Amino acid sequence: MPAAKKPPRRTAERILEVTLELFNRFGEPNVSTTLISAELNISPGNLYYHYPAKDELINSLFDRYETALTELLRASDNVRNVEDAWLFFHMFFELIWQYRFLYRDLNDLLSKNRRLETHFQFVLKNKQQAVREVLDGLARGGALGKTGMDVREVEPVATAMVVVLTYWLSYEYVRDPRKALEPESAGAALLRGAQHVLSLLMPYLDPAQREHLFTLVGSYAKP
């Protein structure tokens, strides 16, 4: 019996997929609705029927990112050791990479889009809370050693980790503007991001956990 044919993707869904690809590749400011419709081989009127303004495309993609982020952050409560934390932050950077246009053009987007300006405040707060939960989980799991982390250090360390999470791709872009955000650069960029977030915990980690982190970095760094 022949396999049933899959129904064609809805136009609105296809528009978002192509828009995300173009935004990620060229940067949102450099992608016009005319370019999007041409890439899709549809009329500008068809595009405007589904998304009457470019901001609606941006907001729809951001909504998807925010939904995926909320789901991912729930895993922060399960972190108990360095390996858990490595996986969590690597998944975090994978999600950021998937929607990297948001981080590549973050300041520009926030200055032009009031909705994103408001919602990104919640994104930062949720990131901060999740990182605090990671630190708490590491402490409860014994990964931070016998002395743990002074309660006065938790908030500044969590903030530093959120800063790296939020601006790591900007740093990568400045290092190599022509190649940093291209697909072939993803693996190395995500590895470096996860490594540098966790490096902020080096002074606090139990010696065995610190060595395990070095082992993880070395293993993933190998081709």
C-alpha positions as CSV (number, residue, x, y, z in Angstrom):
1,M,0.0,0.0,0.0
2,P,1.6,3.3,-1.0
3,A,2.4,5.7,1.8
4,A,0.0,8.5,2.3
5,K,1.2,11.9,1.0
6,K,1.9,14.5,3.6
7,P,-0.3,17.6,3.3
8,P,1.5,20.6,2.0
9,R,2.8,23.0,4.7
10,R,0.6,26.0,5.3
11,T,1.9,29.1,3.7
12,A,2.1,31.0,7.0
13,E,4.4,28.3,8.4
14,R,6.6,28.3,5.3
15,I,6.9,32.0,5.5
16,L,8.2,31.9,9.1
17,E,10.7,29.1,8.3
18,V,12.2,31.0,5.3
19,T,12.2,34.3,7.2
20,L,14.1,32.7,10.1
21,E,16.7,31.3,7.7
22,L,17.1,34.7,6.0
23,F,17.2,36.7,9.3
24,N,19.8,34.3,10.7
25,R,21.9,34.4,7.5
26,F,21.9,38.1,6.7
27,G,20.6,39.8,9.9
28,E,17.1,41.1,10.3
29,P,17.9,44.8,9.3
30,N,19.3,43.5,6.0
31,V,16.2,41.4,5.0
32,S,13.2,43.1,3.5
33,T,9.7,41.7,3.0
34,T,10.4,42.0,-0.7
35,L,13.4,39.6,-0.4
36,I,11.3,37.2,1.7
37,S,8.5,37.0,-0.8
38,A,11.0,36.6,-3.7
39,E,12.8,33.8,-1.8
40,L,9.4,32.1,-1.3
41,N,8.4,32.7,-4.9
42,I,5.1,34.3,-3.7
43,S,3.7,37.8,-4.3
44,P,4.2,40.5,-1.7
45,G,0.4,40.6,-1.4
46,N,0.4,37.0,-0.3
47,L,3.0,37.7,2.3
48,Y,1.2,40.7,3.6
49,Y,-2.0,38.7,3.8
50,H,-0.4,36.4,6.4
51,Y,1.9,39.0,8.0
52,P,0.9,42.6,7.3
53,A,4.1,44.1,8.7
54,K,7.7,42.9,9.2
55,D,7.3,43.3,13.0
56,E,4.7,40.6,12.9
57,L,7.2,38.2,11.4
58,I,9.7,39.2,14.1
59,N,7.2,38.9,16.9
60,S,5.9,35.5,15.6
61,L,9.5,34.1,15.6
62,F,10.2,35.6,19.0
63,D,7.1,33.9,20.4
64,R,8.4,30.6,19.1
65,Y,11.8,31.3,20.7
66,E,10.2,32.3,24.0
67,T,8.0,29.2,24.1
68,A,11.0,26.9,23.5
69,L,13.1,28.8,26.1
70,T,10.4,28.5,28.7
71,E,10.3,24.7,28.1
72,L,14.1,24.5,28.3
73,L,14.5,26.5,31.5
74,R,12.3,24.0,33.3
75,A,15.3,21.6,33.0
76,S,17.4,23.9,35.2
77,D,16.0,22.3,38.3
78,N,17.4,18.9,37.3
79,V,21.1,20.0,37.3
80,R,23.2,18.3,40.0
81,N,26.7,18.1,38.6
82,V,29.0,19.5,36.0
83,E,27.9,17.0,33.3
84,D,24.2,18.0,33.9
85,A,25.2,21.7,33.7
86,W,27.3,21.1,30.5
87,L,24.3,19.5,28.8
88,F,21.9,22.2,30.0
89,F,24.0,25.1,28.8
90,H,24.9,23.5,25.5
91,M,21.2,23.0,24.8
92,F,20.7,26.7,25.8
93,F,23.2,27.8,23.2
94,E,21.7,25.5,20.6
95,L,18.4,27.3,21.1
96,I,20.1,30.7,20.9
97,W,21.8,29.6,17.7
98,Q,18.5,28.5,16.2
99,Y,17.2,32.0,16.7
100,R,20.5,33.8,16.5
101,F,19.2,36.8,14.5
102,L,17.6,37.9,17.8
103,Y,21.0,38.0,19.5
104,R,22.9,39.2,16.5
105,D,20.7,42.3,16.2
106,L,19.4,42.5,19.8
107,N,20.0,46.1,20.6
108,D,18.7,47.2,17.2
109,L,15.6,45.1,17.5
110,L,14.8,46.3,21.1
111,S,15.2,49.9,20.0
112,K,12.6,49.5,17.2
113,N,10.2,47.0,18.7
114,R,8.4,47.9,21.9
115,R,6.9,44.4,22.3
116,L,10.4,42.8,22.2
117,E,11.7,45.4,24.5
118,T,9.1,44.5,27.1
119,H,9.3,40.7,26.6
120,F,13.1,40.5,26.7
121,Q,13.0,41.9,30.2
122,F,11.1,38.7,31.2
123,V,13.5,36.6,29.2
124,L,16.4,38.0,31.2
125,K,14.6,37.5,34.5
126,N,13.7,33.9,33.6
127,K,17.4,33.3,32.6
128,Q,18.6,34.7,35.9
129,Q,16.2,32.5,37.8
130,A,17.1,29.4,35.9
131,V,20.9,30.0,36.5
132,R,20.2,30.5,40.2
133,E,18.4,27.2,40.2
134,V,21.4,25.6,38.4
135,L,23.7,27.0,41.1
136,D,21.4,25.7,43.8
137,G,21.3,22.3,42.2
138,L,25.1,22.1,41.9
139,A,25.4,23.0,45.6
140,R,22.8,20.4,46.7
141,G,24.6,17.8,44.5
142,G,27.9,18.5,46.1
143,A,29.5,19.8,42.9
144,L,30.5,23.1,44.5
145,G,32.7,21.4,47.1
146,K,32.6,21.5,50.9
147,T,32.5,25.2,51.3
148,G,30.0,25.8,48.4
149,M,29.4,29.4,47.3
150,D,28.9,32.3,49.7
151,V,25.3,33.5,49.5
152,R,26.6,37.0,48.6
153,E,28.3,35.6,45.5
154,V,25.3,33.8,44.0
155,E,23.6,36.8,42.4
156,P,26.7,38.4,40.8
157,V,27.9,35.0,39.5
158,A,24.4,34.2,38.1
159,T,24.4,37.7,36.5
160,A,27.8,37.1,34.9
161,M,26.6,33.8,33.5
162,V,23.5,35.4,32.0
163,V,25.6,38.1,30.4
164,V,27.7,35.4,28.7
165,L,24.6,33.6,27.6
166,T,23.1,36.7,26.2
167,Y,26.1,38.3,24.5
168,W,28.3,35.3,23.5
169,L,27.2,35.3,19.9
170,S,27.9,39.1,19.7
171,Y,31.4,38.3,20.9
172,E,31.8,35.5,18.3
173,Y,30.5,37.9,15.6
174,V,33.1,40.6,16.5
175,R,35.9,38.0,16.4
176,D,35.0,36.9,12.9
177,P,32.2,38.9,11.3
178,R,32.3,37.0,8.0
179,K,32.1,33.5,9.3
180,A,31.1,33.5,13.0
181,L,27.3,33.1,12.4
182,E,27.5,30.7,9.4
183,P,26.2,27.2,10.0
184,E,29.6,25.6,9.7
185,S,30.8,27.6,12.7
186,A,27.9,26.5,15.0
187,G,29.7,23.5,16.7
188,A,32.8,25.5,17.8
189,A,30.8,28.5,18.8
190,L,28.4,26.5,21.0
191,L,31.3,24.6,22.6
192,R,33.1,27.9,23.4
193,G,29.9,29.4,24.8
194,A,29.1,26.5,27.1
195,Q,32.8,26.3,28.2
196,H,33.0,30.0,29.1
197,V,29.7,30.0,31.0
198,L,30.9,27.1,33.1
199,S,34.4,28.6,33.5
200,L,32.8,31.2,35.8
201,L,32.2,28.4,38.3
202,M,35.8,27.1,38.3
203,P,36.8,28.8,41.6
204,Y,33.8,27.1,43.3
205,L,33.8,23.6,41.9
206,D,34.8,20.5,43.8
207,P,38.3,19.4,42.5
208,A,36.9,16.2,40.9
209,Q,34.1,18.2,39.2
210,R,36.6,20.7,37.9
211,E,38.7,17.9,36.4
212,H,35.6,16.4,34.9
213,L,34.8,19.8,33.2
214,F,38.2,19.9,31.7
215,T,37.7,16.3,30.4
216,L,34.3,17.3,28.9
217,V,35.8,20.3,27.1
218,G,38.7,18.3,25.8
219,S,36.4,15.5,24.6
220,Y,34.0,17.8,22.7
221,A,36.8,19.9,21.3
222,K,38.2,16.9,19.4
223,P,37.2,16.7,15.7
